[in-house]
């Protein structure tokens, strides 16, 4: 089993910053894609940012220029640097990791979610 653990959420004022982290562990051969997803009250879950094994990053239009996604492959860890936060960024943020087990079978694992609240 591959376990994914998020950290870094919290409450900040508009214009502030947070850095989310997501660490994957278990019988991992490689991670092919990691991504951040969020769900706000009354809203559909949306993709915030993803990064492929090749290093290609994608961002939702609403966060482009403010958020940066990065990977540390040696640590099987992904980060989301969130700058100039806005109240509309308030949501539960979820981490997802896809890849291959050591057996070369695929995995697709989700974290428990971390709350980000932006005031004002």
URLIN-V757865 format. One record per run of one state. SS is the DSSP state (a for helix, b for strand, c for the rest). FROM is the first residue (numbers start at 1). LEN is the number of residues. If there is no record, write none. Layout:
# URLIN-V757865
<<SS FROM LEN> <SS FROM LEN>>
This chain:
# URLIN-V757865
<<c 1 1> <b 2 6> <c 8 2> <b 10 4> <c 14 4> <b 18 9> <c 27 1> <b 28 12> <c 40 6> <b 46 7> <c 53 4> <b 57 3> <c 60 7> <b 67 6> <a 73 3> <c 76 1> <b 77 6> <c 83 4> <a 87 3> <c 90 1> <b 91 11> <c 102 4> <b 106 5> <c 111 3> <b 114 6> <c 120 1>>
